[in-house]
Amino acid sequence: MATRRAIGRGTGALAIGALLWFGCAYYNTLYNAEVKYEEAEKAQARASASQGGMDDPTAPPGPNPQAAQYEDVIAKCKKLMRQYPDSKDVDDAMLLSARSLYRLGKYDEAVSAVDSLETRYPKSKLLDDAQFVKGKSMVAAQKYELAVP
């Protein structure tokens, strides 16, 4: 009888540990993606300031020194969406991915990411931000007639 109780306690502790681990992995993935994005944005702002101006959305995309960081953000967001498709934060990951795609000059992919967000989460609190990214992407891709709803 004592052995059964000890096994039961061990199994319960293992289950709680697993839940904590997976919960931490989930939040860690999103948190790390957000931190990586902010780091890339700060570096982008410093580079823009050192060149004496703001980003020109109509300028053709050139090499982006933060490309690896933005690619890492996209990979982390895809991981979260793949492993936790029913999470309450999937729309956050989709928007972060769209923003990163925009920064990489992948405007059509950014628009596609926003379209997916709008379709999957039509009541998301992030739709205004997503539509702004979509508009910027369309302007940058010189699809002006589509950029204005």
Disulfide bonds with the S-S distance in Angstrom:
none
